[in-house]
Amino acid sequence: MNIYKNLLRPLLFRVDAENAHNLGMTFLRTPLPSLLWGSRSLVKDERLRVSLGGLKVPNPVGIAAGFDKDCDAFRSLCRMGFGYVVCGSVMLHRRPGNPRPRMVREPRQEALWSCMGLPSKGLEHAARSLRRKGRLSVPLTVNINAETYDDYLKTFDTLQPLADAMEVTLFCPNRPADAGDFLQPEVADPFLAEIVRRKEKPLFIKIPGYVREDERARRLQLVRSILKHPVDGITITPESRMQEKRLSMGAGTLTGRPMLPQLLGVIRDVYALTGNGCAIKGAGGISTARDAFEAIAAGASSVEILTGFIYEGWAVAKTINLGLLKMMDAQGIQNVDELRGLV
Ligand SMILES: Cc1cc2nc3c(=O)[nH]c(=O)nc-3n(C[C@H](O)[C@H](O)[C@H](O)COP(=O)(O)O)c2cc1C
């Protein structure tokens, strides 16, 4: 029996989504999960190992930015079978984000609406927590976001020495003041030149996909701009902003299962530009081994999960990794590298 899906999830889903998340985080901040899971969740198999540019990870399933925004629970998350953990987005200053409700479940679709607006305990809190991190069983990537050029650079410089890799998100669909500036290739280009000048660890740039055809050409132009710089990878997430009256802002982004077809389309487009020269991390609607298999076959180097973790629970990475091995065996595929971009 799946204890999470059959016992714990029904209880958690009676509680408002953000309160349930906070409850989960309270548990994950304790040493209990590490004692309970130890390293049993990590599937150790050479065929799953991948290199995301300069970052070597034991399997291609990561947890996406947004689950542990303030770097409070990475020790437990590193024990849950993920090949790597991304915390953040860390912002320079403490900020409340948008008013609640700002996270609402859509259980029939295994999806989640949100309009968080980048709440953050700020850079100092994250740095303090990361300074005590010690040895972790899998690599830790720290994601940052900011509203200005200088804020990005200050946050980047402080956190890079404390992380195994850095990820810079260039947008936030739910931040009221966001003009999407950093998504304009002419703004992104000099900004990325400055970031890579400071780069000492593997670096990933996170960008949104697109829903409308008219956004597609602009986004692919941004990808070309990113590729001019020696970044280790691009993280893609097909977020789109839609009306949802249960959210305080009246609109938000939908994540989870309904986003998978879009994710696969964007990965194919981006892979056509990058080939194997640059890693692609895909986040959006991944929750099963088949989803991960399809994303990697479309050109992703790894997949990242957030909403699927909420619906599937702590065994999700292990289940996906075991399933991936089975599917590769059945199709005579030697390893994840060989699967990448196969269709
Ligand atoms: C509640 C919530 C908060 C998020 N916060 C962040 C964030 O702070 N920074 C970021 O880069 N992405 C953030 N994301 C986006 C996720 O990292 C991921 O790209 C997206 O949820 C798609 O994956 P999923 O369908 O598995 O959830 C957030 C997503 C959700 C649902």
The ligand as a Gaussian input file, in Angstrom:
#p B3LYP/6-31G(d) Opt

LIG

0 1
 C        3.988000      26.982000      -5.486000
 C        5.071000      27.097000      -6.503000
 C        6.171000      27.917000      -6.242000
 C        7.188000      28.041000      -7.186000
 N        8.240000      28.847000      -6.903000
 C        9.263000      28.938000      -7.798000
 C       10.384000      29.742000      -7.506000
 O       10.497000      30.360000      -6.441000
 N       11.366000      29.837000      -8.453000
 C       11.302000      29.157000      -9.638000
 O       12.225000      29.255000     -10.444000
 N       10.240000      28.372000      -9.931000
 C        9.239000      28.243000      -9.044000
 N        8.162000      27.444000      -9.333000
 C        8.121000      26.694000     -10.613000
 C        8.616000      25.255000     -10.435000
 O       10.004000      25.253000     -10.161000
 C        8.369000      24.407000     -11.697000
 O        9.099000      24.973000     -12.755000
 C        6.902000      24.320000     -12.055000
 O        6.129000      24.122000     -10.901000
 C        6.603000      23.209000     -13.051000
 O        6.839000      21.948000     -12.531000
 P        5.678000      21.013000     -11.922000
 O        4.598000      20.887000     -12.958000
 O        6.354000      19.732000     -11.586000
 O        5.171000      21.712000     -10.705000
 C        7.119000      27.319000      -8.416000
 C        6.007000      26.509000      -8.663000
 C        5.002000      26.386000      -7.733000
 C        3.832000      25.496000      -8.034000

